[in-house]
Amino acid sequence: MVTTDFLEKYAQIDQLMMELWGTTLQGFSDSTYARAYQNGSSLGYRRGKTDGARRAKGLDGPARPRGRPKLLDDGTLAWMDAEVTKLQAGGLCFNEAVREFIEPLEKGAKKLGHHVIPISTAKRRLHERRRKKTV
């Protein structure tokens, strides 16, 4: 239950805040929370809460991210689409053009010990991209 004494003190706090900072206590806290949210503090809070729960269970290290990582970002996909289109203009069909584009990448990646996306995945992603462009 809120007493009149509490309301009077709250009004005094608002007066002092207005004199010192030019805003009420509520406005000050709202702007503080908004600034923290814009700076990403809420994300840190969520991660900290998750990591704290993991530590309480005796698990070390941060939680693993969930979901599949994106194999091809939009820039890489656009570059691949442009190169495959050039190869198709040279007379190759779509499947041959994708294979012609990916095979040298696979050879170089194997020498370096890296992984390249499978040709079937590249074909599927290019088909999806081209369908979106026509729609």
ROLUMVO-566601 format. One line per 2 residues: number of its first residue (from 1); their letters; for each residue x, y, z of N, C-alpha, C. Coordinates in nm, 2 decimals, m for minus. Example, Ala and Ser with C-alpha at 12.3 -4.5 7.8 and 13.67 -1.06 7.14 Angstrom:
<nodes>
1) as) 1.32:m0.57:0.78:1.23:m0.45:0.78:1.32:m0.33:0.78 | 1.28:m0.22:0.71:1.37:m0.11:0.71:1.29:0.00:0.79 $
</nodes>
This chain:
<nodes>
1) mv) 0.08:m0.12:0.00:0.00:0.00:0.00:0.09:0.13:0.00 | 0.06:0.22:m0.09:0.14:0.34:m0.10:0.08:0.44:0.00 $
3) tt) 0.17:0.50:0.08:0.13:0.60:0.18:0.16:0.74:0.12 | 0.10:0.84:0.18:0.12:0.98:0.14:0.26:1.02:0.16 $
5) df) 0.33:0.97:0.26:0.47:1.00:0.29:0.55:0.96:0.17 | 0.53:0.84:0.12:0.60:0.78:0.01:0.58:0.87:m0.12 $
7) le) 0.46:0.91:m0.14:0.43:1.00:m0.26:0.49:1.13:m0.25 | 0.50:1.19:m0.12:0.56:1.32:m0.10:0.72:1.31:m0.13 $
9) ky) 0.78:1.20:m0.08:0.92:1.18:m0.10:0.95:1.16:m0.25 | 0.86:1.08:m0.32:0.88:1.06:m0.46:0.87:1.19:m0.54 $
11) aq) 0.78:1.28:m0.50:0.76:1.41:m0.56:0.89:1.49:m0.54 | 0.95:1.48:m0.42:1.07:1.55:m0.39:1.19:1.50:m0.48 $
13) id) 1.19:1.37:m0.49:1.30:1.31:m0.58:1.28:1.36:m0.72 | 1.15:1.37:m0.77:1.13:1.42:m0.90:1.17:1.56:m0.92 $
15) ql) 1.15:1.65:m0.81:1.19:1.79:m0.82:1.34:1.80:m0.82 | 1.41:1.72:m0.74:1.56:1.72:m0.74:1.61:1.68:m0.87 $
17) mm) 1.56:1.57:m0.93:1.61:1.52:m1.05:1.58:1.62:m1.17 | 1.47:1.69:m1.16:1.44:1.79:m1.26:1.54:1.90:m1.25 $
19) el) 1.58:1.94:m1.13:1.68:2.05:m1.11:1.82:2.01:m1.16 | 1.85:1.89:m1.12:1.99:1.84:m1.15:2.01:1.79:m1.29 $
21) wg) 1.92:1.71:m1.34:1.94:1.64:m1.47:1.84:1.69:m1.58 | 1.74:1.76:m1.54:1.64:1.81:m1.64:1.54:1.70:m1.68 $
23) tt) 1.52:1.60:m1.60:1.43:1.50:m1.63:1.38:1.43:m1.49 | 1.27:1.37:m1.50:1.22:1.30:m1.38:1.30:1.17:m1.36 $
25) lq) 1.27:1.11:m1.24:1.34:0.98:m1.21:1.30:0.87:m1.31 | 1.17:0.87:m1.35:1.12:0.77:m1.44:1.18:0.80:m1.58 $
27) gf) 1.19:0.92:m1.62:1.25:0.95:m1.75:1.40:0.92:m1.76 | 1.47:0.94:m1.64:1.61:0.91:m1.63:1.63:0.76:m1.65 $
29) sd) 1.55:0.68:m1.57:1.56:0.53:m1.58:1.53:0.48:m1.72 | 1.42:0.54:m1.78:1.39:0.50:m1.92:1.50:0.52:m2.01 $
31) st) 1.56:0.64:m2.01:1.67:0.67:m2.10:1.79:0.58:m2.07 | 1.82:0.55:m1.95:1.93:0.46:m1.91:1.91:0.32:m1.97 $
33) ya) 1.79:0.27:m1.95:1.76:0.13:m2.00:1.76:0.13:m2.15 | 1.71:0.24:m2.22:1.71:0.25:m2.36:1.86:0.25:m2.42 $
35) ra) 1.94:0.33:m2.35:2.08:0.34:m2.39:2.15:0.20:m2.37 | 2.13:0.13:m2.26:2.19:0.00:m2.24:2.14:m0.10:m2.34 $
37) yq) 2.01:m0.09:m2.38:1.96:m0.18:m2.48:2.02:m0.16:m2.62 | 2.04:m0.03:m2.65:2.10:0.00:m2.78:2.25:m0.04:m2.78 $
39) ng) 2.32:m0.04:m2.67:2.46:m0.08:m2.66:2.48:m0.23:m2.65 | 2.37:m0.30:m2.65:2.38:m0.45:m2.65:2.38:m0.51:m2.51 $
41) ss) 2.36:m0.43:m2.41:2.36:m0.49:m2.27:2.26:m0.60:m2.25 | 2.15:m0.59:m2.31:2.05:m0.70:m2.29:2.10:m0.83:m2.35 $
43) lg) 2.17:m0.83:m2.46:2.23:m0.95:m2.51:2.33:m1.00:m2.41 | 2.41:m0.92:m2.35:2.51:m0.96:m2.25:2.44:m1.02:m2.13 $
45) yr) 2.33:m0.96:m2.09:2.25:m1.01:m1.98:2.20:m1.15:m2.01 | 2.15:m1.17:m2.13:2.10:m1.30:m2.17:2.21:m1.41:m2.17 $
47) rg) 2.32:m1.37:m2.23:2.43:m1.46:m2.23:2.49:m1.49:m2.09 | 2.49:m1.39:m2.01:2.54:m1.41:m1.88:2.45:m1.50:m1.80 $
49) kt) 2.32:m1.48:m1.82:2.22:m1.56:m1.74:2.24:m1.71:m1.79 | 2.25:m1.73:m1.92:2.27:m1.87:m1.97:2.40:m1.93:m1.91 $
51) dg) 2.51:m1.85:m1.92:2.64:m1.91:m1.88:2.64:m1.93:m1.73 | 2.57:m1.84:m1.65:2.56:m1.86:m1.51:2.48:m1.99:m1.47 $
53) ar) 2.38:m2.01:m1.55:2.30:m2.14:m1.52:2.39:m2.26:m1.55 | 2.47:m2.25:m1.66:2.56:m2.36:m1.69:2.66:m2.38:m1.59 $
55) ra) 2.72:m2.27:m1.53:2.82:m2.29:m1.43:2.76:m2.35:m1.30 | 2.63:m2.31:m1.27:2.57:m2.36:m1.15:2.55:m2.52:m1.17 $
57) kg) 2.53:m2.56:m1.29:2.52:m2.71:m1.31:2.66:m2.78:m1.32 | 2.76:m2.70:m1.31:2.90:m2.76:m1.31:2.95:m2.77:m1.45 $
59) ld) 2.89:m2.71:m1.55:2.94:m2.71:m1.69:3.04:m2.60:m1.72 | 3.15:m2.63:m1.78:3.24:m2.52:m1.82:3.22:m2.47:m1.96 $
61) gp) 3.26:m2.35:m1.98:3.26:m2.29:m2.11:3.12:m2.23:m2.14 | 3.12:m2.15:m2.25:2.99:m2.09:m2.29:2.90:m2.19:m2.36 $
63) ar) 2.77:m2.15:m2.37:2.68:m2.24:m2.44:2.71:m2.24:m2.59 | 2.69:m2.35:m2.66:2.71:m2.35:m2.80:2.60:m2.28:m2.87 $
65) pr) 2.63:m2.21:m2.98:2.52:m2.15:m3.06:2.43:m2.26:m3.12 | 2.30:m2.24:m3.13:2.21:m2.34:m3.19:2.18:m2.30:m3.33 $
67) gr) 2.14:m2.40:m3.41:2.10:m2.38:m3.55:2.21:m2.41:m3.64 | 2.18:m2.42:m3.77:2.28:m2.45:m3.87:2.35:m2.32:m3.91 $
69) pk) 2.48:m2.32:m3.92:2.54:m2.19:m3.98:2.51:m2.18:m4.12 | 2.51:m2.06:m4.17:2.48:m2.03:m4.31:2.60:m2.06:m4.39 $
71) ll) 2.58:m2.15:m4.49:2.69:m2.20:m4.57:2.74:m2.09:m4.67 | 2.64:m2.02:m4.73:2.68:m1.91:m4.82:2.61:m1.78:m4.79 $
73) dd) 2.69:m1.68:m4.77:2.63:m1.55:m4.74:2.58:m1.49:m4.88 | 2.51:m1.38:m4.87:2.45:m1.32:m4.99:2.56:m1.28:m5.09 $
75) gt) 2.67:m1.22:m5.04:2.78:m1.17:m5.13:2.84:m1.29:m5.20 | 2.88:m1.39:m5.13:2.94:m1.51:m5.20:2.84:m1.57:m5.30 $
77) la) 2.72:m1.58:m5.26:2.62:m1.64:m5.35:2.60:m1.55:m5.48 | 2.60:m1.42:m5.47:2.60:m1.33:m5.58:2.72:m1.35:m5.67 $
79) wm) 2.84:m1.36:m5.61:2.96:m1.38:m5.69:2.95:m1.51:m5.76 | 2.91:m1.62:m5.70:2.90:m1.75:m5.76:2.80:m1.75:m5.87 $
81) da) 2.69:m1.68:m5.85:2.58:m1.67:m5.96:2.64:m1.60:m6.08 | 2.71:m1.49:m6.06:2.77:m1.41:m6.17:2.87:m1.50:m6.25 $
83) ev) 2.95:m1.57:m6.18:3.05:m1.66:m6.24:2.98:m1.77:m6.32 | 2.88:m1.83:m6.26:2.81:m1.94:m6.33:2.74:m1.89:m6.45 $
85) tk) 2.68:m1.77:m6.44:2.62:m1.71:m6.56:2.71:m1.69:m6.67 | 2.84:m1.64:m6.64:2.94:m1.62:m6.74:2.98:m1.76:m6.81 $
87) lq) 2.99:m1.86:m6.73:3.02:m1.99:m6.78:2.90:m2.05:m6.87 | 2.78:m2.01:m6.83:2.66:m2.05:m6.91:2.66:m1.98:m7.04 $
89) ag) 2.70:m1.85:m7.04:2.71:m1.77:m7.16:2.81:m1.83:m7.26 | 2.91:m1.91:m7.20:3.01:m1.97:m7.28:2.97:m2.10:m7.34 $
91) gl) 2.84:m2.14:m7.32:2.79:m2.26:m7.38:2.77:m2.38:m7.29 | 2.80:m2.37:m7.16:2.78:m2.48:m7.07:2.64:m2.48:m7.01 $
93) cf) 2.59:m2.60:m6.98:2.45:m2.60:m6.91:2.48:m2.57:m6.76 | 2.37:m2.55:m6.69:2.38:m2.50:m6.55:2.46:m2.60:m6.47 $
95) ne) 2.43:m2.73:m6.47:2.50:m2.83:m6.39:2.65:m2.83:m6.42 | 2.69:m2.82:m6.55:2.83:m2.82:m6.59:2.89:m2.70:m6.54 $
97) av) 2.82:m2.58:m6.55:2.88:m2.46:m6.51:2.91:m2.45:m6.36 | 2.82:m2.51:m6.28:2.84:m2.51:m6.13:2.96:m2.60:m6.10 $
99) re) 2.96:m2.72:m6.17:3.07:m2.81:m6.14:3.20:m2.75:m6.19 | 3.21:m2.68:m6.30:3.33:m2.61:m6.35:3.37:m2.50:m6.25 $
101) fi) 3.28:m2.44:m6.18:3.31:m2.33:m6.09:3.36:m2.39:m5.95 | 3.30:m2.50:m5.90:3.33:m2.55:m5.77:3.45:m2.64:m5.77 $
103) ep) 3.48:m2.72:m5.87:3.59:m2.81:m5.87:3.73:m2.75:m5.84 | 3.76:m2.64:m5.91:3.89:m2.58:m5.87:3.90:m2.53:m5.73 $
105) le) 3.78:m2.48:m5.67:3.78:m2.44:m5.53:3.80:m2.56:m5.44 | 3.74:m2.68:m5.48:3.76:m2.80:m5.40:3.90:m2.84:m5.39 $
107) kg) 3.97:m2.84:m5.51:4.11:m2.88:m5.52:4.20:m2.79:m5.43 | 4.18:m2.66:m5.44:4.25:m2.57:m5.35:4.22:m2.58:m5.21 $
109) ak) 4.10:m2.61:m5.18:4.06:m2.62:m5.04:4.12:m2.75:m4.97 | 4.12:m2.86:m5.05:4.18:m2.98:m5.00:4.33:m2.96:m4.97 $
111) kl) 4.40:m2.89:m5.06:4.54:m2.86:m5.03:4.56:m2.78:m4.90 | 4.47:m2.69:m4.88:4.48:m2.61:m4.76:4.42:m2.67:m4.64 $
113) gh) 4.35:m2.78:m4.66:4.28:m2.85:m4.54:4.15:m2.78:m4.51 | 4.09:m2.71:m4.60:3.96:m2.65:m4.57:3.84:m2.73:m4.64 $
115) hv) 3.72:m2.69:m4.61:3.60:m2.76:m4.66:3.53:m2.66:m4.76 | 3.49:m2.71:m4.87:3.40:m2.64:m4.96:3.27:m2.70:m4.97 $
117) ip) 3.16:m2.62:m4.99:3.03:m2.67:m4.99:3.01:m2.78:m5.10 | 2.93:m2.88:m5.08:2.91:m2.98:m5.19:2.84:m2.91:m5.31 $
119) is) 2.87:m2.97:m5.43:2.81:m2.92:m5.55:2.66:m2.92:m5.55 | 2.60:m3.02:m5.49:2.46:m3.03:m5.48:2.40:m2.91:m5.40 $
121) ta) 2.47:m2.87:m5.29:2.42:m2.76:m5.21:2.43:m2.63:m5.29 | 2.54:m2.62:m5.37:2.56:m2.50:m5.45:2.46:m2.48:m5.55 $
123) kr) 2.42:m2.60:m5.62:2.32:m2.60:m5.72:2.18:m2.55:m5.66 | 2.15:m2.61:m5.55:2.02:m2.58:m5.48:2.01:m2.43:m5.44 $
125) rl) 2.12:m2.38:m5.38:2.12:m2.24:m5.34:2.11:m2.15:m5.46 | 2.18:m2.18:m5.57:2.17:m2.10:m5.69:2.03:m2.10:m5.75 $
127) he) 1.97:m2.22:m5.76:1.83:m2.23:m5.81:1.74:m2.15:m5.72 | 1.75:m2.15:m5.59:1.67:m2.07:m5.50:1.69:m1.92:m5.53 $
129) rr) 1.81:m1.88:m5.54:1.84:m1.74:m5.57:1.78:m1.69:m5.70 | 1.79:m1.77:m5.80:1.74:m1.74:m5.93:1.59:m1.73:m5.93 $
131) rk) 1.53:m1.82:m5.86:1.38:m1.82:m5.85:1.33:m1.69:m5.78 | 1.41:m1.65:m5.67:1.37:m1.53:m5.60:1.39:m1.41:m5.69 $
133) kt) 1.49:m1.41:m5.78:1.51:m1.30:m5.87:1.40:m1.28:m5.97 | 1.34:m1.39:m6.01:1.23:m1.39:m6.12:1.10:m1.36:m6.06 $
135) v) 1.08:m1.38:m5.93:0.95:m1.36:m5.87:0.93:m1.22:m5.83 $
</nodes>
